[in-house]
Amino acid sequence: MEWMVWTAIETSCTCAMLFAMCVATSVVAQYCEFHFIRYAKQSSWIPEAFKSRSVVDQQNSFYEAFVLVSISVWCATVLGISLFDLPSRVTLGVVYSFYTGGLFGLAHFFKQNYLVISAHE
């Protein structure tokens, strides 16, 4: 009986942690999207075809790219764990930290660059 209780607690904690990770990643993705759309308007690196789209289409394109990159990162992570027999929780935690932290850093890159561009104009 005690084993069932501890298994249930561990499973519910894992599910709660995964849910919190999904929420945190979606918040960071929205923050990155907010700054990317403003950066894209002024950047010479972004194609004119993207700039000429409506804001909603730009947002959709950002999220499509975000989802594809996310799927690729997590598939590569799971494949790496399987092939190299890595500790799953530690590896997933490290990859999640780098992925979400990198996305947050990318948002700050966009933020700083569109602020610098607008300050020079």
C-alpha positions in Angstrom: 0.0 0.0 0.0 2.8 2.4 0.9 4.5 1.7 -2.4 1.3 2.7 -4.3 1.1 6.0 -2.4 4.7 6.9 -3.1 4.3 5.9 -6.8 1.2 8.1 -7.0 2.9 11.0 -5.4 6.0 10.7 -7.7 3.8 10.4 -10.8 1.7 13.4 -9.8 4.8 15.5 -9.0 6.3 14.5 -12.4 3.0 15.5 -14.2 2.9 18.8 -12.3 6.5 19.5 -13.1 5.9 18.8 -16.8 2.8 21.0 -16.8 4.8 23.9 -15.1 7.5 23.4 -17.7 5.0 23.7 -20.6 3.5 26.8 -19.0 6.9 28.4 -18.5 8.0 27.6 -22.1 4.8 29.0 -23.6 5.2 32.3 -21.5 8.8 32.6 -22.7 7.7 31.9 -26.3 5.0 34.6 -26.1 7.6 37.0 -24.7 10.0 36.1 -27.6 7.3 36.5 -30.2 6.3 39.9 -28.8 9.8 41.2 -29.3 10.5 39.4 -32.5 7.5 41.0 -34.3 8.8 44.5 -33.3 12.4 43.5 -34.3 11.2 42.1 -37.7 9.7 45.4 -38.8 13.0 47.2 -38.6 15.6 44.5 -39.3 17.3 44.2 -42.7 17.8 40.5 -42.0 14.1 39.7 -42.2 12.8 39.2 -45.8 10.3 41.8 -47.2 7.8 39.0 -47.9 7.6 38.4 -44.1 7.4 42.1 -43.3 4.5 42.6 -45.7 2.3 40.1 -44.0 -0.2 41.0 -41.4 0.8 40.9 -37.7 -1.4 37.8 -37.2 0.3 36.0 -40.1 3.7 37.0 -38.6 2.7 35.6 -35.2 1.4 32.4 -36.8 4.7 32.0 -38.7 6.7 32.5 -35.5 4.7 29.9 -33.6 4.9 27.4 -36.5 8.7 27.8 -36.5 8.8 27.6 -32.7 6.7 24.3 -32.7 8.9 22.8 -35.4 12.1 23.7 -33.5 10.6 22.4 -30.3 9.6 19.1 -31.8 13.1 18.7 -33.3 14.9 19.5 -30.0 12.8 17.1 -27.9 13.0 14.3 -30.5 16.8 14.7 -30.6 16.9 14.7 -26.8 14.8 11.6 -26.5 16.8 9.9 -29.3 20.1 10.9 -27.5 18.8 9.5 -24.2 17.8 6.2 -25.9 21.0 5.8 -27.9 23.6 6.9 -25.3 21.7 5.5 -22.3 21.8 8.9 -20.5 19.9 9.6 -17.3 16.6 10.8 -18.5 15.5 13.3 -15.8 18.9 15.0 -15.6 19.2 15.2 -19.4 15.7 16.5 -19.9 16.2 19.1 -17.2 19.4 20.3 -18.7 18.0 20.5 -22.2 14.9 22.2 -21.0 17.0 24.8 -19.1 19.2 25.5 -22.1 16.2 25.6 -24.5 14.0 27.9 -22.4 17.0 30.0 -21.3 18.2 30.3 -24.9 14.7 31.3 -26.0 14.6 34.0 -23.3 18.1 35.2 -24.4 16.9 35.4 -28.0 13.9 37.5 -26.9 16.3 39.9 -25.2 18.5 40.0 -28.4 15.4 41.0 -30.3 14.4 43.5 -27.7 17.8 45.2 -27.5 18.2 45.3 -31.3 14.8 46.9 -32.0 15.4 49.4 -29.3 18.9 50.3 -30.7 17.6 50.5 -34.2 14.7 52.9 -33.2 17.1 55.0 -31.1 19.4 55.6 -34.2 16.5 56.8 -36.3 
